[in-house]
Amino acid sequence: MSDFFAMNGYGFYIWGSYGLALLIAIVETAMVRHKRKITLQQLRLMRDAGEEE
């Protein structure tokens, strides 16, 4: 099993790459969700402002 994780001496680079890719995917998902939330709030404000006129 340790040979599998070591990957002929390149395990640190391989698993580090997987970890970095996972981290980037998580951050990107969080940023998209946050931007969506802000956009929906802005649309609601614009809709409410239009109804007041």
N, C-alpha and C positions, 0 to 999 in steps of 0.2 A: 504494500500500500504506500509506503514511503517513496518507493520508486515512481509511483504514479504522480504524487504531488511534487517530487523533485524534478521530473521530466528532463532527465539527463543534464541537470545543472541549470536549466532554463526556467525552472518552476517559478522563481521569484518574478521574472519578467512576464511570464504567461499569466500567472494568477494575479499579478499586479495590473496587467492590462484588462483582465476580466473585471476586477474590482473597480478600476477607474471607469470602464464603460458602464457598469451598473450604477455607479455614483452619478455619472453624467445623465443617464436615463432618468434617475429619480429626481435630480434637480430640474431637468427639463420638464418633466411631468408636473412638478410643483409650480414652476413658473407659468406654464400654460393654464393650469387651474386658477392661479392667482389672477392672471390677465383676463381670463374669462369672467371671473367674479367682478372685477373692476368694470369691464365692458358692459356687463348686464346691469350693474348699478347705474352707470352713465346713461344707458338706454332708458331705464326706468325714470331717471331724473328728467331726461328730455321729453319723455312721454307725459309725465306729470306737468311739466312746464307748458307743454302744448295744450293740455286740457284746461289750464287756468285761464288762457286767453279768451 
